[in-house]
Amino acid sequence: MAFLEVQNISKTYRSRQKDVQALDNVSFTMEEHEFCCLIGYSGCGKSTLLRIVDGLIQPTSGQLLIKGRTIDRPGFDRGMVFQHFNLLPWRTVLGNVEFGLENREMSRKDRQLRAMSYISMVGLDGFEHSYPSQLSGGMQQRVGLARALAIEPEILLMDEPLGALDAQTKESMQTEIMRIWSIEKRTVLFVTHDIEEAILLADRVFVMGQRPGRIVDIVDVDFPRPRQDDLRNSVEFVRMRARVSQTLKQSGVVEADS
């Protein structure tokens, strides 16, 4: 039994004006501790699919299973990291990271200890009493990552978490995500439209075609870990990037960002 099973997921948004089909019969599986990326052009339904996995929206048809359990609502077994940080501006770094723990049966002391351990893990020691407005974009995204990790989910869902960052900060955060994953070994489903990012991070890349979104290719990425940024210059990396790019073009999608 696979850790995550996505079985024939379709999603249609209905309105008085017109129905829009976002996903069409999407199926794939993930093993525990696997890092997979969903890649596709904007509007192909990859974020919709991630929210279905998180239980935030319901599919029109199909089902999702985690360890054989049907998923139909949000739960603490899943943690989400968003592109636009979604931090609470009136809370400190510590308060934001603690937020997801406040509905758990934990003492205040235990919540703070766990939150501080993840703040340290993402490299924000000394900033626990700072507010989001006092942090750079990269630091705010680290807070979002620590907040999601603090609930200790079985699967971490990341929705273009680096899309709002400048190029230099983005590369730094890619390295940081790989470092944290090597420590935590959580199962990760990561949405991106950046081909190089997907290949650098993932064990497998699920390529989605144009709306209605569907899986048009699955690329195995077998580069050894830990991976360094200069991997991008290798012949096999370039070959893999060309394969994903060509698949997107053939599916009728304008080429994703590189």
Steps between C-alpha positions, in 0.01 A plus 500: 500500500636840398525779757289743291256380235339753266230306317322640193459852641291741294382845600244724330418848628135575430343843459198655333713633217696186415657188644881482507672163526825546691614136527432197286550150640831561681661190651840435659651350814777608738711296737573606857790748532492568125547856370287558188440813297191592299597724211287677243414840362278737699136397484559128439341402832806407705408727793141372485635146526718593799200651679300185434779296660493742795123453531427871447281428197318188388549328163206456265596134466777266608657445840820552701651265753786546747616166641169357385292767676258701286569875501195728488589784740806680640698325768817522706652223286549765227685831522480775237759761403355778283665726243391822668615413853154553664661600829296672772648853511404560864687190615873456547699228326449280808128578506461414132683170532299411811169579329442155352571337836242692700221252429716208603502358850832657592605719789617852422853401597500201265360712216775756544773235522382335179457832320848614606655176373355558152589869504857388563479236226407761236783729613304772681662482843482844658197610297231322702369830641506687167184581304448410132536866395854493639605202288614461139295292257733203536480517879120518488493188285723326754239584765230348280709186459565476876126546569410213266773273638407572863176301477722210390282399203530171318511686168616855430317682219683798348318729256764692299660606830794673330309669220490842667874513577781662305737267310784504754271441800316231306820302438596536866158370609521206259822396674334553838199287408730216391693528828184493713355210300820301558444546876122456518452248216135598470292410197481816285273599211639825358323712236715713268510640147883507502648202312848527652358532851291185453795294375736629768263419787299195399529123497228504232342779295132479401450708185149643456347598168275796430156539655326277573811387683622146459829317548674479162840370614679375813875561509721300738781715641773269629779747573671409830443711809608737638469701180701812429397799291766423234296190412307732266800500263523122462414334168231280655335797675487692170360194324230459765411868484460474122271197541267684740501812284417301187221314677342827607521636147345187352214515750409844367646700787725802464839399641527528876757732654854366516 
